[in-house]
Amino acid sequence: MSSENGIIRDIAPAFRPYVQSVYQDLTLGLCKSKVTVERLCGSSFGQEHQFRLVLPYCSKKLKWEVIFDLSAPWFAPDFRFDDDSFLNNVDEDFLEKQIPSLSSWDEKNPKCLSKVLSELLSIYKIHQVKKLNEDESSRAYFEYSALLGDSLTSENDVEVWVGAHAVEFLIKLNIDISRLPELYNEGTEQNPGIDSALLLVRYPNSTNAELILSPLLTKAIGNINLPPMHQTGVLMDYVPMVTELLNNRIQAVLSNEKLKRDLLAQMIVRYEGAILEHDANSAAFLFEINDFHWILQIDIDVSFPDKPPVLTLRSVYHCSKGKPKFKVLSACPYTNFEFYIEQQVEQFKNECKGVLNKDSNDKNNENL
């Protein structure tokens, strides 16, 4: 059992459905990460009425405490925030307009706490932008204002966090992933999705910009080296440049994917009667030359055509140290492919027969 599930089990039954919904279903922020639950105090088993939620925002983990009333479980919870300036002086009208799910708390709806958290995070973002706007002379304020002046980036594409000595921007990059092939990866239920490409920039040290790709997108396009962001550079120029870099890489992946599929399709059509199995990245064929039966395995890496296919020859009959005899071809020319394979198979056949003769001699020697 995970630690979060253990904490949820200890929460009082009246409040447990709210927390289960938050933990299982709610994703927040541009990174679309899940909210996690932490224990606050040591009440008796199944009687916890307060806990801490860890929410993703920019590169931070906001830690907000949620406090229910055991004597009145139908009441909405109280909150204690890790930012003392957030919602420190609000009236009832503000709550009704900005946090309607809190002012109209529906204790019968297990998603009511999730709705409140989504509304609170939206207000928190407005709160951070307000703090940024208080210093109109700062470089970060100028960068944010200029970036939103570009039609490529909207307020919904940026998360702002203002600290005592630093400002962070987490920016969603508008990349085109509509034609990317489906990719599968273990643990994808915890991935933010294939369309997540974020740029994290910190001021005053903006030269250390960081690219954050979702696991599936990283698998699809590989690692990206960001171009340097000079002190004199501005975000309104840098963000489109990084966006174009990613879109060009995605287009290259699509082009390479087509070349890979075309190569496999040509082999499958040409040797249809010999095919054993195939998928999007590999194929295996059973051939016979001069009464010698062998298997050709073709594996194509995601970096094709920069990295050539890996060809493996396997004998149907011969073994070495209890395993099928095989030979990996280190290089394969795209031209005169069949002649190259025939040469390699002839050499491989001789090697296999040599192994077979050696094994027979060894057995004969053992019998003497």
N, C-alpha and C positions, 0 to 999 in steps of 0.2 A: 504494500500500500504506500502511495506517495505521501510526502509530508503534508501537502495541501489537503489531500483526502482525509488524513488523520485529524487535521485542524477542523475541517468541515464537520466531521463526525462528532467533535466535541462541542459544537455550537448548539444552542438550545433549539429544539425541533421547530418552534414557531418562526425562527429566523433562518433556519438551514436552507429552505428552498431559494431564498434570495441569494445566498452566497454560492450555492451550487450553480445557479444560472449565471452569475458573474464569472465564476471560474471556468465553466464549461463553454459558454457561448460568447461572452463579451470580448471583443478586440477593440483596442483604442489607438489613437494616434496615427500618424502617417505610416509608421512601421507595422501597424496592424498586429501588434503583439498582444498576448493574453495577459489578463490581470492575475496576479498571484496573491495568495492569502498568507498572512503571518499571525502567529499567536501573540496576544497582548498580555494576558494575565492567567493565573492558574486557578480558574474556577473548577468546581466539581464536574465530573464527567457528564457531558450532555447538557451543560448549563451555561456555556459561554454566551455572553450577550454583547461582547465588544471584541473587536479584532482590527487588524491593520491590513489595508489593501495597498499593494504596490502597483502603480500605474505607469506605463511608459509615456514619456514626453521628451522630445528632443533626444539628447543622449542621457537624460536623467531618469531616475526612478522616483516618482512622487510617492510619498508614504502618507496616506490619509487614514486616520482612525475612524472607525464606524462604531457608534455606541447606541445600542437599543435599550429599551426600558423593559425589564422582565415583568414588572408589575402592570405594564400597559403595552402588551405586544402589538396592539393595533396602531400604535403611534409610529410616525416616521422617525428614523434615527437622527441622532445628532452626529456632527462631524468635527473632527479636530485635524487641522491641516498643518503641514510642515512649513508653510509660509505664513507667518503671522500677519502679513499685510493683505492676505487674500480673504475677502468677505468679512473683514473685521468691523464693518460699519454699514450694514444693509438693513432696509426696512421691509415690512410685509409686502408692500407693493412690488418691490424688486423681486422678491422670492416668487410671487405669483406670476410675474411676467417672464422672468428668466429661468426659473426652475419649477415649471408647472407640475412635474412629476413628484416633486417634494411637497409642494403646497396642497396638492390633491393626491396624497399618498393612498394607493390602493393595496391594502394588505393582502388581498386575495390573489393578486397578480405576482407570480414568482419573478417576473422580469422588472418589477418596479424599482429595485435598487440599481439594476443595470441602466435603466432610463435616467435615473438621477445622476449617476456617475457620468454618463455621456453629456448631459447638460452642464454639469459642474466643470468638466474638462473644457468644454467650449467657452465657458465664462473665464476659466483660468487662462486660456490662450488670449482672450481679450484683455485680461488683467496684465499679462506680460507685455503685450503690444503697447498698452497705456504707459507702463513703466519705461519702455523704450522711447516713447514719444516725449517723455518729460525732459530728455536731453537732446534737443534738436541740433545741437552743435557737434554731436558725436559722429564718428565715422560709421558706426553701426546703423544709426538712424538714417544717414544719407544712403547707405547701401540698401537698406530695406525699402525706403521710399522709391529709389531708382529702380529696384528690381520689380516692384509692383507696377511701375510705369510701363514695363514691358508686357505686351499682350500675351506672351508665352507663360507667364507666371501670375497666379492669383493669390489672394489671401488664404484660400483653402489649401494651397500647395506649400505653405510655409508654417512651421512652428517656431515660435520665438521664446527664448528663455533669457532673462536678464538677471545676472548675479551681481555681487558687490564689485567685482573687478573684471568681469567678462560677460560677453553676450554671445549666444549661440543661435544659429539658424539651421533648422533641418528642412531641406527643400526637396520636394518631390519633383523628379525629372520626368518630363512628358515624353516618354519613349514609345515607339510603335512595336508592340509585341504581338499584333494580331495574327501574323503569319508564322510565328515560331511553332515548331513541332511540339507535340505533347512529350513531356519528359517525366519519368517516374523516379522517385527517390524514397528510400525508407525514411519514415518520420515526417512525411509531408504534412501531416495534420498539425504540426507545430511550425510550419513555414508560413511566412507572411504572404506567399504567393509569387507567381512568376513575374508579375508586373511591377514589383517593388524595386525601384531604383532611387536612392536618396543621397543627397549631398549634405554633409555636415560641415559647416563653416563656423569658426570661432573668431571673435574679435576681442582684443587687438591683434592676435596672432593668426591672421587669416591665411597665411601661406601654408598652413598645415591642414588644408581641406581634405576631407575623408569621404570616400565613396562607399556606400552601404548598399549591397545588392542582396536580394533574397537568395536563399540557398539554391532554388531551382534556376533562377536567372544566372547565378554564378556558374552552375553546371552547364547551362546552355552556351554562354559566351566566354567563359573562362575569366581569368584575372585581368583587370584593367589597370594600367599605370596612368594615373592622372597627370595631365600637363601641369607644370608649375604655375602657381598663382602668385604673381609678383605683388609686392606692396603697393605698387602704383596701379595694379589692375583693379577692375570693378566687377561686382557680381553680375550686373546686367549683361556683361560681355562673357564672363566666365561660365555662367550657367548654360547659355546656348551652345558654347563650345563643347562642354562636357556632354550635353544632350546629343549633339551631332556625332561626337565620338562614339557614344553607345549605339546610336541608330546605325552608324556605318558598320560597327562590329556585328550587330544583329543581321544586317543585310549580307555581310560576308558569311555568317553562319548559315543563312538560308541558301546562299549560292553553293557553299561547300556541301550542304545537305543534299542539294539536287545532284551534284556531281557524284556523291556517294551512292545515292539511290540509282542513278543511271548506270553506274558501273556494276552494281549488284544485279540490276534488271537485265543487263546484257549477258552476264554470266548465267543467270537463271534461265533465260530464254534459249541461249545457245546450248546449254547442257541440261535441258529440262529432264531428260530421262535418267540423268545421273545424280540428281539432287537428293540429298538426305534430309536436310533441314535448312531453314534460313529465317532471319529476322531483319530488322532495319539496319543492323550493323555487321552482320556476318552471314556466311553461308558455308555449307559442307557438301562435298560432292564425292561420289564413289566412282573411280575410274579403273580401267584395266589396260595395260600395255604389255604385249608379249607374255600373256598369262601371268602377269604380276598385278595384283589388285591392291589399290592404295586409295587413301582418302585425302582430298585437298580441302583444308580449312582456310577460309579467308576471313580475316577480322579487320574492320576498318575503324580507326579511331576518330573521335570527334574533331581532331585537328587536321583531318584529311582535307585537301590534298597536300598540305605542307608536310605532313608525315605520311609516308606511303603505307599501303595495306601490309599487314603481317600475314605471310603465307606459311602454313604448316603442312608438311607431308607426313602421313601416318601409314604404316604398313598394316594390312589386315591380318597377316600371319605371324610376323616376327616380334619377339619381345627382347628387352634388355633389362636385366635385373628385375624381372617380374612385371615390367610395364611395357605397353606397346612401343615399338621402335618409332621414333619420330625425328623430324628434321625441320628446324625453323629457317626459312630463307630470309637472310638479312636484308636483301635488296631485290626489288623486282621492277624491271623496266616496263613502262606503259606500252612501248612499242615492241613488236615481235614477242608478245606475251606467251603465246602457245609454244613457240620454239624454245624459249627460256625454260618453261615448265618441263618440257620433254627432256631437255638436257639434265635438269635437276632430278627428275624421276629416275633416269637411267643411272645416275650416280648413286641415288638413294637405294635403288634396287641392289646394286653391287654391294653397298655398305650393309644392307640387310642380310644378303646372302653370306657375307663375310662373318657377321655376327652369328648366323645360324650354323655355319660350319664350325666356328670356334666353340659354340655351345655343344655341338655334337662330339667334337674331339675331346672336350672336357669330360663328357659323360662316358665316352669310350675309355679314357684314361682311368676314370673312377672304377670301371668294371674290371680292369686288368688286375 
